[in-house]
């Protein structure tokens, strides 16, 4: 038996505690960001919405849920959807884009190391995962003041958006619900509460994560 179990999300902590009736479980969020960007950004008006996905192109990430939802609204709303990342679903995604004539509005950017270039012009970040650990890219999107829409999948999604105070959630694996939430965002152009955003992000900094691990080591 372990003296201490550390999880990267409160969801996992509560799951392990309840499933195995353990009390020696704590949550330390991963160091998703180095510094908090306190300046408000992305407040300028744009006719065409810049929507992004950041992560692995794999089945559990629910990318086709996003693609199908965007396909349904493409004739009513102007947007660009950029996918950053790579993975086994890339060819299937390319095929879907081609078959549905979405080449002018959806682009596969591959792996990009520079975070600023990914987030600086984005208006909306989408996470459609079927399950998650702790979504680092969504923390980063909030840090760059990019509004997130995410699935309410098992894992850390809901705690990252502070249960709807810093983003919108939709039902996992539900294209229609995502479509409705996209329309809601595109019509109202929601912005993040800057004070709440900064306060919440303190939980995900390198300094906070490192300090909590150091405290554990010092108490051994």
C-alpha positions as CSV (number, residue, x, y, z in Angstrom):
1,X,0.0,0.0,0.0
2,X,1.1,3.6,-0.7
3,X,1.6,6.2,2.0
4,X,0.3,8.8,-0.3
5,X,-1.5,8.9,-3.7
6,X,-1.3,12.0,-5.8
7,X,-3.7,12.7,-8.7
8,X,-3.7,15.5,-11.2
9,X,-7.4,16.4,-10.9
10,X,-10.0,16.6,-8.2
11,X,-12.2,14.2,-10.2
12,X,-9.5,11.5,-10.0
13,X,-8.9,12.2,-6.3
14,X,-12.5,11.8,-5.4
15,X,-12.9,8.7,-7.7
16,X,-10.0,6.9,-6.0
17,X,-11.1,7.9,-2.5
18,X,-14.6,6.6,-3.0
19,X,-13.8,3.6,-5.1
20,X,-11.1,2.2,-2.8
21,X,-12.2,3.8,0.5
22,X,-8.9,5.6,0.9
23,X,-8.0,8.8,2.7
24,X,-4.4,9.2,1.7
25,X,-5.2,10.8,-1.7
26,X,-4.5,14.4,-2.6
27,X,-4.7,16.4,-5.8
28,X,-1.8,18.5,-7.2
29,X,-2.6,20.0,-10.5
30,X,0.1,19.8,-13.2
31,X,2.2,22.9,-14.0
32,X,0.2,23.8,-17.1
33,X,1.5,27.3,-17.2
34,X,4.7,29.1,-16.2
35,X,3.3,32.6,-15.6
36,X,-0.2,34.0,-15.5
37,X,-1.0,36.5,-18.4
38,X,-2.8,39.2,-16.5
39,X,-3.4,41.6,-19.4
40,X,-6.8,41.2,-21.1
41,X,-6.5,40.1,-24.7
42,X,-8.7,39.0,-27.6
43,X,-11.3,41.7,-27.0
44,X,-11.2,43.1,-30.6
45,X,-14.2,42.5,-32.9
46,X,-13.7,40.2,-35.8
47,X,-16.2,39.3,-38.5
48,X,-14.8,35.7,-38.8
49,X,-14.4,33.7,-35.6
50,X,-11.1,31.9,-35.1
51,X,-11.8,28.6,-33.4
52,X,-9.0,26.2,-32.3
53,X,-8.4,22.7,-31.1
54,X,-5.1,21.8,-29.4
55,X,-4.1,18.3,-28.7
56,X,-3.6,14.8,-30.0
57,X,-5.6,13.8,-33.1
58,X,-7.0,10.5,-31.7
59,X,-10.3,8.9,-31.2
60,X,-10.8,9.7,-27.5
61,X,-10.4,13.4,-28.2
62,X,-13.8,13.6,-29.9
63,X,-12.6,15.6,-32.9
64,X,-15.3,14.3,-35.2
65,X,-17.9,15.6,-32.8
66,X,-16.4,19.1,-33.3
67,X,-16.2,18.7,-37.1
68,X,-19.8,17.5,-37.4
69,X,-21.1,20.3,-35.2
70,X,-19.2,22.9,-37.2
71,X,-20.4,21.4,-40.5
72,X,-24.0,22.0,-39.3
73,X,-23.5,25.7,-38.7
74,X,-21.1,26.5,-41.6
75,X,-23.7,28.2,-43.8
76,X,-24.9,30.6,-41.1
77,X,-21.6,31.6,-39.3
78,X,-18.3,32.7,-40.6
79,X,-15.4,30.9,-38.9
80,X,-11.9,29.4,-39.3
81,X,-11.2,26.2,-37.4
82,X,-7.5,25.4,-36.8
83,X,-6.4,22.0,-35.4
84,X,-3.0,22.0,-33.7
85,X,-1.4,18.6,-33.1
86,X,-0.9,15.3,-34.8
87,X,-2.0,11.7,-34.3
88,X,-3.5,8.5,-35.8
89,X,-6.8,10.3,-36.8
90,X,-5.1,12.8,-39.1
91,X,-5.9,11.0,-42.4
92,X,-9.5,10.4,-41.4
93,X,-9.9,14.1,-40.5
94,X,-8.4,15.1,-43.8
95,X,-10.8,12.8,-45.6
96,X,-13.8,14.3,-43.7
97,X,-12.7,17.8,-44.6
98,X,-12.4,17.0,-48.3
99,X,-15.6,15.1,-48.6
100,X,-17.6,17.9,-46.9
101,X,-15.9,20.7,-48.8
102,X,-14.6,22.3,-45.6
103,X,-11.1,23.1,-46.9
104,X,-11.6,26.8,-46.8
105,X,-12.7,26.9,-43.2
106,X,-10.8,24.0,-41.5
107,X,-7.0,23.6,-41.4
108,X,-4.7,21.0,-39.9
109,X,-1.6,22.9,-38.5
110,X,0.3,20.0,-37.1
111,X,2.5,20.3,-34.0
112,X,3.4,23.9,-33.1
113,X,5.7,24.5,-30.2
114,X,5.1,28.3,-29.8
115,X,2.0,28.7,-27.6
116,X,1.6,32.4,-28.3
117,X,1.3,31.8,-32.0
118,X,-1.5,29.3,-31.3
119,X,-3.6,31.3,-28.9
120,X,-2.9,35.0,-29.7
121,X,-5.6,35.4,-32.4
122,X,-8.0,32.7,-31.2
123,X,-11.6,33.5,-30.0
124,X,-12.7,30.0,-29.0
125,X,-11.1,26.8,-27.8
126,X,-12.9,23.5,-28.0
127,X,-12.3,20.3,-26.0
128,X,-14.6,17.4,-27.0
129,X,-12.8,14.6,-25.2
130,X,-14.7,11.5,-24.2
131,X,-12.6,11.3,-21.1
132,X,-9.7,13.4,-19.7
133,X,-6.9,13.7,-17.2
134,X,-6.2,17.3,-16.7
135,X,-6.5,19.2,-20.0
136,X,-3.3,21.4,-20.0
137,X,-4.2,23.0,-23.3
138,X,-7.5,24.3,-21.9
139,X,-5.7,25.8,-19.0
140,X,-3.4,27.5,-21.4
141,X,-6.3,28.8,-23.5
142,X,-7.8,30.4,-20.3
143,X,-4.4,31.9,-19.6
144,X,-4.4,33.5,-23.1
145,X,-8.0,34.7,-22.4
146,X,-9.5,32.4,-25.1
147,X,-13.0,31.3,-24.1
148,X,-13.3,27.5,-23.8
149,X,-16.2,25.1,-24.7
150,X,-15.6,21.6,-23.4
151,X,-17.4,18.3,-22.9
152,X,-18.5,17.4,-19.4
153,X,-16.5,14.1,-19.7
154,X,-15.1,12.2,-16.7
155,X,-11.8,13.9,-15.7
156,X,-10.6,17.5,-15.1
157,X,-12.6,19.4,-17.7
158,X,-15.3,20.8,-15.4
159,X,-12.8,21.9,-12.7
160,X,-10.7,23.7,-15.3
161,X,-13.7,25.8,-16.4
162,X,-14.7,26.2,-12.7
163,X,-18.0,24.4,-13.3
164,X,-19.2,26.8,-16.0
165,X,-17.8,30.1,-14.5
166,X,-14.9,30.2,-16.9
167,X,-16.4,28.4,-20.0
168,X,-19.3,26.5,-21.3
169,X,-19.8,22.7,-21.2
170,X,-21.8,20.3,-23.4
171,X,-22.9,16.7,-23.0
172,X,-20.1,14.3,-23.8
173,X,-20.3,12.7,-27.3
174,X,-23.3,14.9,-28.2
175,X,-22.9,16.7,-31.5
176,X,-26.3,18.5,-31.2
177,X,-25.5,19.8,-27.8
178,X,-22.1,21.1,-28.9
179,X,-23.8,22.7,-31.9
180,X,-26.2,24.5,-29.6
181,X,-23.4,25.7,-27.4
182,X,-21.4,26.9,-30.4
183,X,-24.4,28.9,-31.6
184,X,-24.8,30.4,-28.1
185,X,-21.2,31.5,-28.0
186,X,-21.1,32.8,-31.6
187,X,-24.3,34.9,-31.0
188,X,-23.2,36.4,-27.7
189,X,-19.4,36.4,-27.9
190,X,-18.8,35.5,-24.2
191,X,-15.7,36.8,-22.5
192,X,-13.9,35.5,-19.5
193,X,-14.1,37.3,-16.1
194,X,-10.5,38.5,-15.8
195,X,-10.4,38.7,-12.0
196,X,-11.8,35.2,-11.6
197,X,-9.6,33.9,-14.4
198,X,-6.4,35.1,-12.8
199,X,-7.4,33.8,-9.4
200,X,-8.2,30.4,-10.7
201,X,-5.1,30.1,-12.8
202,X,-2.9,30.3,-9.7
203,X,-3.8,26.6,-9.1
204,X,-2.0,25.6,-12.3
205,X,1.3,27.4,-12.3
206,X,4.7,25.8,-12.1
207,X,5.4,27.6,-8.8
208,X,2.2,26.3,-7.1
209,X,2.8,22.7,-8.3
210,X,6.5,22.7,-7.4
211,X,5.8,24.1,-4.0
212,X,3.2,21.5,-3.2
213,X,5.6,18.7,-4.2
214,X,8.4,20.3,-2.2
215,X,6.2,20.5,0.9
216,X,5.5,16.7,0.6
217,X,9.2,15.9,0.3
218,X,10.1,18.2,3.3
219,X,7.6,16.4,5.4
220,X,8.9,12.9,4.7
